[in-house]
Amino acid sequence: MDSSVRISVVETERLTLRPLGPSDVDELRELHADPEVMRFLDPEPVEHFLGDSFYAAHEKETSRFVGWFEFKPVGDGVAELGYRLHRAYWGLGYAAEGGKALIERGFTTGGVQRVVATTMFVNAGSRRVMEKCGLRHVRTFHVDWDEPLPGSEHGEVEYALTKEQWQSA
């Protein structure tokens, strides 16, 4: 995936994904202020999410901000998938719906050959989303964090999907 190529707008059945911008800062702050949303995540400055790889997700029916998705080139045809949604939208299939749409766009028009995603081993919800997106568990590994989050003693997991696996599914 050419890092200069940016996915513009992606439409799914229920979502519109568009590049995050300065007008989204208040929504990002509200999302990141929820301790349950951030339970398995380290806080980062909101400005970090205004880069070329982050997409605001809005519900088509209501135009409400659902959360964000990340689809970031990390080199050699590999893109990293990430997502963070408001709790009100958990369990509705939005994370998998948005993730699948970005994966499809990456494989069909973005030059992506492999998609990867990581989370804490104990983050069962995120692992389910990865599996629903077609990613498969690749490895469990341990990281020495300066300030480990509860559950980090169980490690991190990496999931991945190649273009060939996606095409044959």
Summary of the structure (lengths in Angstrom):
residues: 169
radius of gyration: 15.3
end to end distance: 21.4
largest distance: 43.2
contacts: 485
relative contact order: 0.16
helix: 31%
strand: 31%
